[in-house]
Amino acid sequence: MLIFGKELKETTSLQCELVKVLGINKTTCLKLCALLGISGETSVIDLQYTHIKKLKKLCSKYVHVGIRKRIRGNIEMLIECKHYRGQRHLFGLPVRGQRTKTNASTAKRRRYKAWHY
């Protein structure tokens, strides 16, 4: 089943699969399941057509189509303003205050990243 560009595996539970959709977290998933009147542990293959139709309609309230574009725009704004967080994004370093001396060896790129989209 395809919801907002994400293919949901039919063998796993609905709760595990809905969390993979951008914009839906665990609590939102539980709210959606409660509104549908089904358990979050129900597998995707057990859903009826009416449940799938209602699920897509309810998910459209929580999932924003342009969420990735908005996030990218916010990062570009930070880079253009020469904000500290923008510079960390630009050089590929950890942004939220993580240490870089021992951990974050994969994120420790001290080269310029071109932000072309």
C-alpha positions in Angstrom: 0.0 0.0 0.0 1.3 3.4 -0.9 0.7 6.5 1.3 2.3 9.8 0.5 5.2 8.3 -1.4 6.0 5.6 1.2 5.4 2.0 0.5 4.0 0.3 3.6 5.1 -3.3 4.2 2.1 -5.5 4.5 3.6 -7.9 7.1 4.4 -5.4 9.9 2.1 -3.4 12.2 0.3 -0.3 11.1 2.0 1.8 13.8 5.5 0.8 12.8 4.8 1.6 9.1 3.0 5.0 9.6 5.9 6.4 11.6 8.1 6.1 8.5 5.9 8.7 6.8 7.3 12.2 7.1 5.2 14.3 9.5 3.6 11.4 11.4 5.2 10.5 14.8 4.2 7.8 17.3 1.5 9.9 19.1 0.0 11.1 15.9 -0.1 7.5 14.7 -2.0 6.4 17.9 -4.5 9.2 17.4 -5.1 8.2 13.8 -5.6 4.6 14.8 -8.0 5.6 17.6 -10.0 7.7 15.1 -10.2 4.8 12.7 -11.3 2.5 15.5 -8.5 0.0 15.0 -5.5 -1.1 17.0 -2.0 0.1 16.1 -0.8 -3.4 16.3 -3.0 -4.4 13.4 -1.0 -5.5 10.4 -1.3 -3.5 7.2 -2.6 -6.4 5.2 -5.6 -6.8 7.6 -6.9 -3.3 6.8 -10.1 -3.1 4.8 -10.6 -0.7 1.9 -12.7 1.6 3.9 -10.0 1.9 6.6 -7.4 2.6 4.0 -9.5 5.3 2.4 -10.2 7.0 5.8 -6.5 6.7 6.8 -5.4 8.5 3.6 -7.9 11.3 4.3 -6.9 11.6 8.0 -3.2 11.5 7.1 -3.6 14.5 4.8 -4.2 16.7 7.8 -0.9 15.8 9.4 1.4 15.4 6.4 2.4 18.5 4.6 3.4 18.1 1.0 6.0 20.8 1.1 7.6 19.9 4.4 11.0 18.9 2.9 11.0 22.1 0.8 10.3 24.2 3.9 13.1 22.5 5.9 15.6 23.0 3.0 14.5 26.6 2.8 15.1 27.1 6.5 18.6 25.7 6.3 19.4 27.8 3.3 18.2 30.9 5.2 20.5 30.1 8.1 23.4 29.7 5.7 22.7 33.0 3.9 22.4 34.9 7.2 25.8 33.4 8.2 24.2 32.0 11.4 26.3 29.6 13.5 23.9 26.7 12.8 24.0 27.5 9.1 27.8 27.3 9.1 27.6 24.0 10.8 25.2 22.7 8.2 27.4 24.1 5.4 30.5 22.3 6.6 28.7 19.1 7.5 29.4 19.2 11.2 27.0 18.3 14.0 24.5 21.2 14.5 23.0 20.6 17.9 26.0 20.8 20.2 27.3 17.3 20.0 31.0 16.7 20.7 33.3 16.3 17.7 36.5 15.3 19.4 35.8 11.6 19.8 32.3 10.9 18.5 30.8 12.1 15.2 33.7 10.9 13.1 31.3 10.3 10.2 29.9 13.8 10.6 33.3 15.5 10.9 33.6 16.7 7.4 35.6 19.9 7.3 35.0 20.6 3.6 32.6 23.0 2.0 29.3 21.5 1.0 27.5 23.0 -2.0 23.8 23.4 -1.3 22.4 23.1 -4.8 18.8 22.0 -5.2 
